[in-house]
Amino acid sequence: MDVPDVASVAKNAYGICAECIVRKRTVYGIVAADGRRYIWKQAAFGDTDERLQALARALEAYDRADVRAAAPLPKRDGRMLAECKDGTRGYLQPWLPGRHVQTASRDERLRAIAAVARVQRAVQAAGYPEHRTLRRGSLYGKLRVKANAIAKLWPQAARELSQFAPFAVEVQARAERTIALYRANLEQTRSQWRKRATLCHRDLAPHNVLIDGDGNIALIDFDHAGYDDMYADPVQFISHTLFLNELRVPEYQEMWEVYAEHAALRRNELAILLGLAQWPDIWVRALAEWGKAEAEDRHLAVAKVQYAVACERRRSELNAAVLAKLRLEA
């Protein structure tokens, strides 16, 4: 969509007079004549008026946790999706102040993980708003699909990545063990499932978490959001933090404990969460990226696989140390 069309959609669908439009990677920033700021975002697969309206209503619960969310904004007719001249559809959301959190900063990563727990509990306290409309695939299903995909990909990759063969066997076994333990827990706690369900972001990389000058946290990019096991978000965020930083045992442990405190987890629940933390997400992502890489980019993809191996070995060491320190058994 070209810039003039963004201005036209803002004016016709939302009654907003755009004074300035800024291209920001996959979205457009809009500065209105009255000084307010918005983001124009192209609709993701599965986005409908019903889903976006439900998401906006559910995200109102974030206000209770003092966390802002880039929720979809309605058009003048009350609907969400607007169509552009080229046939693509999208919607407006607020352009929130702040920058991406820096996970190398202890203060910022702890503020972020605490905010994740608070918004999850706020959604639960609000009575699971829009649960029926916002149900998505489960964490268990997602892990199972990824494990199956890697089991199929590795035999194809083994010839070129033979130096990683011993680790591949080890990490695949760890993935299967993590899934088995998690499934057993789900079956044991089926009657209490609603206590763990909440609206999850489900794409909680640091670039989707903002922090402003006063230390306030905001979340953006809810394309994958839906009701799921609350543990999905902290596992994902801390895995990204591990990938980006050389965490020591106290730093790694502190993140889990801060989340557990703000999520009001009991010791047995923290043990289950730390069991899920053994899921080798960094390896899975690196190997999948290698599988998609073009021939000329394979050397970079191999380097990422090598780094993923180092990260996953560090994860195993950190998890074992934290479980021992907390005297928990996952």
ChimeraX attribute file (.defattr): number of C-alpha atoms within 10 A of each C-alpha:
attribute: neighborCount
match mode: 1-to-1
recipient: residues
	/A:1	13
	/A:2	11
	/A:3	12
	/A:4	11
	/A:5	13
	/A:6	18
	/A:7	19
	/A:8	17
	/A:9	23
	/A:10	22
	/A:11	14
	/A:12	13
	/A:13	20
	/A:14	19
	/A:15	12
	/A:16	19
	/A:17	17
	/A:18	23
	/A:19	12
	/A:20	14
	/A:21	19
	/A:22	12
	/A:23	13
	/A:24	10
	/A:25	7
	/A:26	8
	/A:27	13
	/A:28	21
	/A:29	22
	/A:30	26
	/A:31	19
	/A:32	18
	/A:33	12
	/A:34	10
	/A:35	11
	/A:36	12
	/A:37	18
	/A:38	22
	/A:39	22
	/A:40	24
	/A:41	17
	/A:42	20
	/A:43	18
	/A:44	12
	/A:45	8
	/A:46	10
	/A:47	16
	/A:48	16
	/A:49	17
	/A:50	13
	/A:51	17
	/A:52	25
	/A:53	20
	/A:54	18
	/A:55	23
	/A:56	19
	/A:57	14
	/A:58	21
	/A:59	22
	/A:60	18
	/A:61	24
	/A:62	22
	/A:63	13
	/A:64	15
	/A:65	17
	/A:66	15
	/A:67	19
	/A:68	23
	/A:69	25
	/A:70	19
	/A:71	22
	/A:72	26
	/A:73	19
	/A:74	20
	/A:75	18
	/A:76	11
	/A:77	8
	/A:78	12
	/A:79	16
	/A:80	25
	/A:81	24
	/A:82	21
	/A:83	14
	/A:84	16
	/A:85	12
	/A:86	9
	/A:87	9
	/A:88	12
	/A:89	18
	/A:90	20
	/A:91	24
	/A:92	27
	/A:93	21
	/A:94	19
	/A:95	19
	/A:96	18
	/A:97	14
	/A:98	16
	/A:99	15
	/A:100	17
	/A:101	23
	/A:102	18
	/A:103	19
	/A:104	14
	/A:105	11
	/A:106	13
	/A:107	12
	/A:108	19
	/A:109	20
	/A:110	19
	/A:111	19
	/A:112	29
	/A:113	24
	/A:114	22
	/A:115	26
	/A:116	29
	/A:117	22
	/A:118	22
	/A:119	26
	/A:120	25
	/A:121	26
	/A:122	23
	/A:123	23
	/A:124	18
	/A:125	13
	/A:126	13
	/A:127	13
	/A:128	20
	/A:129	21
	/A:130	19
	/A:131	18
	/A:132	11
	/A:133	15
	/A:134	21
	/A:135	15
	/A:136	16
	/A:137	11
	/A:138	14
	/A:139	18
	/A:140	16
	/A:141	11
	/A:142	10
	/A:143	17
	/A:144	15
	/A:145	12
	/A:146	16
	/A:147	21
	/A:148	12
	/A:149	13
	/A:150	21
	/A:151	14
	/A:152	11
	/A:153	15
	/A:154	19
	/A:155	12
	/A:156	12
	/A:157	16
	/A:158	13
	/A:159	11
	/A:160	10
	/A:161	17
	/A:162	12
	/A:163	11
	/A:164	15
	/A:165	15
	/A:166	9
	/A:167	14
	/A:168	20
	/A:169	12
	/A:170	10
	/A:171	21
	/A:172	20
	/A:173	13
	/A:174	16
	/A:175	21
	/A:176	16
	/A:177	16
	/A:178	19
	/A:179	21
	/A:180	14
	/A:181	14
	/A:182	19
	/A:183	13
	/A:184	10
	/A:185	12
	/A:186	15
	/A:187	10
	/A:188	11
	/A:189	13
	/A:190	9
	/A:191	9
	/A:192	10
	/A:193	13
	/A:194	13
	/A:195	12
	/A:196	16
	/A:197	21
	/A:198	26
	/A:199	28
	/A:200	25
	/A:201	24
	/A:202	23
	/A:203	18
	/A:204	25
	/A:205	17
	/A:206	20
	/A:207	14
	/A:208	17
	/A:209	24
	/A:210	23
	/A:211	20
	/A:212	14
	/A:213	9
	/A:214	7
	/A:215	14
	/A:216	17
	/A:217	26
	/A:218	25
	/A:219	24
	/A:220	20
	/A:221	19
	/A:222	21
	/A:223	16
	/A:224	17
	/A:225	17
	/A:226	25
	/A:227	24
	/A:228	25
	/A:229	20
	/A:230	23
	/A:231	24
	/A:232	22
	/A:233	23
	/A:234	24
	/A:235	21
	/A:236	21
	/A:237	24
	/A:238	21
	/A:239	22
	/A:240	17
	/A:241	20
	/A:242	21
	/A:243	19
	/A:244	14
	/A:245	12
	/A:246	13
	/A:247	16
	/A:248	12
	/A:249	17
	/A:250	12
	/A:251	13
	/A:252	19
	/A:253	19
	/A:254	14
	/A:255	22
	/A:256	21
	/A:257	17
	/A:258	17
	/A:259	23
	/A:260	20
	/A:261	15
	/A:262	17
	/A:263	22
	/A:264	14
	/A:265	14
	/A:266	10
	/A:267	14
	/A:268	12
	/A:269	15
	/A:270	24
	/A:271	18
	/A:272	17
	/A:273	21
	/A:274	22
	/A:275	22
	/A:276	20
	/A:277	23
	/A:278	23
	/A:279	26
	/A:280	23
	/A:281	22
	/A:282	23
	/A:283	23
	/A:284	20
	/A:285	16
	/A:286	19
	/A:287	24
	/A:288	18
	/A:289	17
	/A:290	23
	/A:291	16
	/A:292	11
	/A:293	15
	/A:294	11
	/A:295	9
	/A:296	8
	/A:297	11
	/A:298	15
	/A:299	13
	/A:300	13
	/A:301	21
	/A:302	18
	/A:303	13
	/A:304	19
	/A:305	23
	/A:306	17
	/A:307	15
	/A:308	21
	/A:309	20
	/A:310	14
	/A:311	22
	/A:312	22
	/A:313	13
	/A:314	18
	/A:315	23
	/A:316	16
	/A:317	13
	/A:318	21
	/A:319	19
	/A:320	18
	/A:321	16
	/A:322	18
	/A:323	17
	/A:324	11
	/A:325	12
	/A:326	13
	/A:327	11
	/A:328	16
	/A:329	14
	/A:330	20
